[in-house]
Amino acid sequence: MKAAWYSKNGDAASVLQVGEIPTPQAGPGEVRVKLLVSGVNPSDVKSRAGSRPVVSGFVIPHSDGAGIIDQVGSGVDPKRIGERVWLWNGQWQRTMGTAAQYIALPSQQAVHMPTNTTFEAGACLGIPALTAARAVELAGDLKGKTVLVTAAASAVGFYAAQMARLRGARVIGTIGSDEKAAFLKAAGFQEIIFYKKEPVAERISALTQGAGVDVIIDMDFSSSAALVPQGAVAHHGAIVCYGSNFRGDVPIAFGAWLPRSLSLHFFLVYDLLEPDRRQALDSVQSLLELGVLQHQIGQTFQLDDIAAAHQAVEAGKVLGNVVVSL
């Protein structure tokens, strides 16, 4: 089969290769998926760059993808052959990711995909949509609450903003460009903060009449933590965090957090407990079947151009998800 891989960490153009390797076979409890689209996430390019060192051999990158089951291993219902599926954790703690024509992986990691969902959209669900679903779940009952979604035009942020709104929340989004603001407004999100141009805490105060937001769904704890001492989070509010742009220690102003009875939730989408994973999957599946989620495919590359796909994600200028067509 045709695949892309890297044998050492480094910049995309230097280490990514494309060629032929043996096609995997479905083992016990596994399915083999003929992949049609592979999703490229920021964590994928960070892994290739060195956040997850290559210890030996090679790595086929990317955790997310979508395709059709063409083979099942022992213990898996043969009726699954021909099923349209989207994948999660394809390359998590494994060598074989989705930047290939085929992947074999545990049956439960290939999720039935409704016919109203395109393969391109399916390739964007594993990390972005499951992260958003878990974040919204941790935020609790959102009906009538005000939620700040940081980077609301990003892959995770856009899903989180939609899911929070569907649960009855008032959503305020932070963005970094006029293009992203126009995108969010077209999707029905009118309350927007330009974090590069505006004082975020002051804008939150103005939008909430000084009360602060009830929840922050946060992709950059290093900046969101600084909002608490400025009164941007309401009493008994919560910050749900799935990332940070700063990799070192992030200080917390304890004296500002304690009197407000604030809660803080961290999680890693790759490492959810089984009940939490099932809950996130069920939530995403329900929304897909209802057809209420909007998906934003930013740019599509061919497998031979996978280095350019990684570079596009690293540059951070593509509005929407970057995918690789297989």
C-alpha positions as CSV (number, residue, x, y, z in Angstrom):
1,M,0.0,0.0,0.0
2,K,1.0,3.6,-0.4
3,A,1.8,5.4,2.8
4,A,3.7,8.3,4.3
5,W,6.1,7.9,7.2
6,Y,9.1,9.4,9.1
7,S,12.0,7.5,10.7
8,K,13.3,10.4,12.7
9,N,11.9,13.6,14.1
10,G,12.4,16.9,12.3
11,D,10.9,19.4,9.9
12,A,8.3,18.1,7.5
13,A,10.1,18.5,4.3
14,S,13.2,16.8,5.6
15,V,11.8,13.7,7.4
16,L,8.5,12.8,5.7
17,Q,8.7,10.1,3.0
18,V,6.0,8.6,0.7
19,G,6.3,5.1,-0.7
20,E,5.1,1.5,-0.7
21,I,4.9,-0.7,2.4
22,P,3.1,-4.0,3.2
23,T,-0.6,-3.7,3.6
24,P,-1.7,-4.5,7.2
25,Q,-4.0,-7.4,8.0
26,A,-6.8,-7.3,10.6
27,G,-5.8,-9.3,13.7
28,P,-8.2,-10.7,16.4
29,G,-10.7,-8.1,17.5
30,E,-9.5,-5.7,14.7
31,V,-10.9,-4.3,11.5
32,R,-9.0,-3.1,8.5
33,V,-10.1,0.2,7.0
34,K,-9.5,1.3,3.5
35,L,-8.8,5.0,4.2
36,L,-10.2,7.7,2.0
37,V,-9.2,10.8,4.0
38,S,-6.7,11.4,6.8
39,G,-7.1,14.4,9.2
40,V,-4.0,16.4,10.1
41,N,-4.1,17.9,13.7
42,P,-1.6,20.2,15.5
43,S,-0.6,17.3,17.7
44,D,0.3,15.2,14.6
45,V,2.8,17.8,13.4
46,K,4.2,18.4,16.9
47,S,4.8,14.6,17.2
48,R,6.6,14.5,13.9
49,A,8.6,17.6,15.0
50,G,9.8,15.9,18.2
51,S,7.2,16.0,21.0
52,R,7.0,12.3,20.7
53,P,10.5,11.0,19.7
54,V,10.8,8.2,17.3
55,V,12.5,5.4,19.4
56,S,13.0,2.9,16.6
57,G,11.7,2.0,13.2
58,F,9.2,4.4,11.6
59,V,5.9,6.2,12.3
60,I,3.0,6.6,9.9
61,P,1.5,9.8,11.2
62,H,-2.1,11.0,12.0
63,S,-4.6,9.8,14.5
64,D,-7.8,10.7,12.6
65,G,-9.3,9.4,9.4
66,A,-12.3,8.0,7.6
67,G,-12.9,5.2,5.2
68,I,-14.6,1.8,4.6
69,I,-14.0,-1.4,6.5
70,D,-12.8,-4.0,4.0
71,Q,-11.6,-6.8,6.3
72,V,-12.3,-8.0,9.9
73,G,-10.4,-10.2,12.2
74,S,-11.6,-13.0,14.4
75,G,-14.2,-12.0,16.9
76,V,-15.6,-9.2,14.8
77,D,-18.9,-9.4,13.1
78,P,-18.4,-9.9,9.3
79,K,-21.3,-7.7,8.7
80,R,-19.0,-4.7,9.4
81,I,-17.3,-5.2,6.0
82,G,-18.4,-2.4,3.8
83,E,-19.3,-0.1,6.7
84,R,-18.5,3.6,6.5
85,V,-16.4,4.6,9.6
86,W,-14.5,7.4,11.2
87,L,-11.5,6.6,13.4
88,W,-10.0,7.8,16.7
89,N,-6.5,7.3,18.3
90,G,-5.3,5.7,15.0
91,Q,-1.7,6.6,15.8
92,W,-1.8,7.0,19.6
93,Q,1.0,4.8,21.0
94,R,1.1,2.9,17.7
95,T,3.4,3.0,14.7
96,M,0.6,2.8,12.1
97,G,-1.4,6.0,11.7
98,T,-3.9,7.1,9.0
99,A,-1.6,8.7,6.5
100,A,-1.8,5.5,4.5
101,Q,-4.2,3.6,2.2
102,Y,-5.1,1.1,4.9
103,I,-5.0,0.8,8.7
104,A,-5.8,-2.1,11.0
105,L,-6.9,-1.2,14.5
106,P,-9.2,-2.4,17.3
107,S,-12.8,-2.6,16.1
108,Q,-14.1,-0.1,18.6
109,Q,-11.8,2.6,17.2
110,A,-13.7,2.4,13.9
111,V,-17.0,4.2,14.5
112,H,-20.0,3.9,12.3
113,M,-20.4,7.1,10.2
114,P,-23.9,8.2,9.2
115,T,-24.5,8.7,5.4
116,N,-25.1,12.4,6.0
117,T,-21.5,12.8,7.0
118,T,-18.8,13.1,4.3
119,F,-15.5,11.2,4.6
120,E,-13.7,14.6,4.8
121,A,-15.8,15.6,7.8
122,G,-15.3,12.1,9.3
123,A,-11.6,12.6,9.2
124,C,-11.9,15.6,11.4
125,L,-13.9,14.1,14.3
126,G,-11.4,11.9,16.2
127,I,-9.4,14.6,18.0
128,P,-11.4,17.8,17.4
129,A,-15.0,16.7,18.0
130,L,-14.2,14.3,20.8
131,T,-12.1,17.0,22.6
132,A,-15.0,19.4,22.2
133,A,-17.6,16.9,23.4
134,R,-15.5,16.0,26.5
135,A,-14.9,19.7,27.3
136,V,-18.6,20.5,27.1
137,E,-19.5,17.5,29.2
138,L,-17.0,18.6,31.9
139,A,-18.5,22.1,31.8
140,G,-21.7,20.7,33.3
141,D,-25.3,22.0,32.8
142,L,-24.9,24.9,30.3
143,K,-28.5,25.9,29.9
144,G,-28.7,29.6,30.4
145,K,-24.9,29.8,31.1
146,T,-22.4,32.1,29.4
147,V,-19.4,30.2,27.9
148,L,-16.2,31.7,26.6
149,V,-14.6,29.5,23.9
150,T,-11.0,30.4,23.2
151,A,-9.9,30.1,19.6
152,A,-13.6,29.6,18.6
153,A,-12.7,29.3,14.9
154,S,-10.2,26.5,15.5
155,A,-11.0,22.9,14.8
156,V,-11.8,22.1,18.4
157,G,-13.1,25.5,19.3
158,F,-15.7,25.6,16.5
159,Y,-17.1,22.2,17.5
160,A,-17.1,23.2,21.2
161,A,-18.9,26.5,20.4
162,Q,-21.6,24.6,18.5
163,M,-22.0,21.9,21.1
164,A,-22.2,24.5,23.9
165,R,-24.9,26.5,22.0
166,L,-26.8,23.3,21.4
167,R,-26.9,22.8,25.1
168,G,-28.5,26.1,25.7
169,A,-25.4,28.3,26.4
170,R,-24.7,31.8,25.3
171,V,-21.4,31.5,23.5
172,I,-18.6,34.2,23.4
173,G,-15.7,33.3,21.1
174,T,-12.1,34.7,21.0
175,I,-10.5,35.0,17.5
176,G,-7.4,36.4,16.0
177,S,-8.4,37.7,12.6
178,D,-11.2,39.4,10.6
179,E,-11.5,36.3,8.4
180,K,-12.2,34.1,11.5
181,A,-14.7,36.6,12.8
182,A,-16.6,36.6,9.5
183,F,-16.6,32.8,9.6
184,L,-18.0,32.6,13.1
185,K,-20.6,35.2,12.4
186,A,-21.7,33.3,9.3
187,A,-22.2,30.3,11.6
188,G,-24.4,32.4,13.9
189,F,-21.9,33.4,16.6
190,Q,-22.2,37.2,17.0
191,E,-20.4,37.9,20.3
192,I,-16.7,37.9,19.4
193,I,-13.5,39.1,21.1
194,F,-10.4,40.0,19.0
195,Y,-7.8,38.8,21.5
196,K,-4.9,40.4,19.6
197,K,-6.6,43.8,19.5
198,E,-8.9,44.0,22.6
199,P,-8.4,43.5,26.3
200,V,-10.1,40.2,26.8
201,A,-11.1,40.6,30.5
202,E,-12.5,44.1,29.8
203,R,-14.6,42.9,26.9
204,I,-15.9,39.9,29.0
205,S,-16.9,42.3,31.7
206,A,-18.7,44.6,29.3
207,L,-20.5,41.7,27.6
208,T,-21.6,40.1,31.0
209,Q,-22.3,43.4,32.9
210,G,-19.4,42.6,35.2
211,A,-20.5,39.1,36.2
212,G,-17.9,37.2,34.2
213,V,-18.4,34.1,32.1
214,D,-19.6,30.9,33.8
215,V,-17.2,28.6,31.9
216,I,-14.1,29.0,29.8
217,I,-13.4,26.1,27.3
218,D,-9.8,26.7,26.9
219,M,-7.0,25.7,24.5
220,D,-4.4,28.0,26.1
221,F,-4.3,27.8,29.9
222,S,-1.3,30.1,30.0
223,S,-3.5,33.0,28.9
224,S,-6.8,32.0,30.4
225,A,-5.4,31.6,33.9
226,A,-4.5,35.2,33.8
227,L,-8.1,36.2,33.2
228,V,-9.2,35.0,36.7
229,P,-7.6,37.7,38.8
230,Q,-9.2,40.2,36.4
231,G,-12.6,39.0,37.3
232,A,-13.4,37.4,34.0
233,V,-14.8,34.2,35.5
234,A,-18.0,34.3,37.5
235,H,-18.4,32.9,41.0
236,H,-18.6,29.1,41.0
237,G,-17.4,29.2,37.4
238,A,-15.2,26.6,35.7
239,I,-12.2,26.5,33.3
240,V,-12.1,23.3,31.2
241,C,-8.6,23.0,29.6
242,Y,-7.3,20.8,26.9
243,G,-4.0,22.6,26.1
244,S,-1.6,25.4,26.5
245,N,0.7,27.4,24.2
246,F,3.2,27.7,27.0
247,R,4.9,24.4,27.9
248,G,6.4,25.4,31.2
249,D,4.9,26.1,34.6
250,V,1.7,28.3,34.6
251,P,1.1,30.1,37.9
252,I,-2.4,30.2,39.4
253,A,-3.3,33.2,41.6
254,F,-4.8,31.1,44.4
255,G,-6.1,34.2,46.2
256,A,-8.3,35.0,43.2
257,W,-9.5,31.5,42.6
258,L,-10.5,30.4,46.1
259,P,-12.9,33.2,47.0
260,R,-14.8,32.6,43.7
261,S,-15.1,28.8,44.3
262,L,-13.8,28.1,40.9
263,S,-13.1,24.6,39.4
264,L,-10.5,23.6,37.0
265,H,-10.6,20.5,34.7
266,F,-7.7,19.2,32.7
267,F,-8.0,16.3,30.3
268,L,-6.1,14.6,27.4
269,V,-8.4,13.4,24.7
270,Y,-6.1,10.5,23.8
271,D,-6.3,9.2,27.4
272,L,-10.0,9.3,28.4
273,L,-11.4,6.7,30.8
274,E,-13.6,4.2,29.0
275,P,-17.0,5.6,30.4
276,D,-15.9,9.1,29.5
277,R,-14.8,8.0,26.0
278,R,-18.1,6.3,25.5
279,Q,-20.0,9.4,26.6
280,A,-18.0,11.6,24.2
281,L,-18.6,9.1,21.3
282,D,-22.3,8.9,22.0
283,S,-22.6,12.6,22.1
284,V,-20.8,13.1,18.8
285,Q,-22.7,10.3,17.1
286,S,-26.0,11.7,18.2
287,L,-25.2,15.1,16.8
288,L,-24.0,13.5,13.5
289,E,-27.2,11.5,13.1
290,L,-29.3,14.7,13.7
291,G,-27.2,16.5,11.1
292,V,-26.7,19.6,13.4
293,L,-22.9,19.9,13.4
294,Q,-21.2,22.2,10.9
295,H,-17.8,21.0,9.6
296,Q,-15.2,23.2,8.1
297,I,-12.7,21.7,5.7
298,G,-10.0,24.3,5.2
299,Q,-7.6,22.7,2.7
300,T,-7.1,19.3,1.1
301,F,-3.8,17.8,0.0
302,Q,-2.8,14.7,-1.8
303,L,-0.7,12.1,0.0
304,D,2.4,13.0,-2.1
305,D,2.1,16.5,-0.7
306,I,1.9,15.5,3.0
307,A,4.8,17.7,3.9
308,A,2.9,20.7,2.6
309,A,-0.1,19.7,4.7
310,H,2.0,19.6,7.8
311,Q,3.5,23.0,7.0
312,A,0.0,24.4,6.5
313,V,-1.0,23.2,10.0
314,E,2.2,24.6,11.5
315,A,1.7,28.0,9.9
316,G,-1.8,28.2,11.5
317,K,-3.2,30.2,8.6
318,V,-5.7,27.7,7.3
319,L,-9.3,28.3,8.4
320,G,-10.7,24.9,9.2
321,N,-9.3,21.4,9.2
322,V,-6.5,20.3,7.0
323,V,-7.0,16.9,5.4
324,V,-5.1,14.5,3.2
325,S,-6.9,12.7,0.4
326,L,-6.0,9.0,-0.1
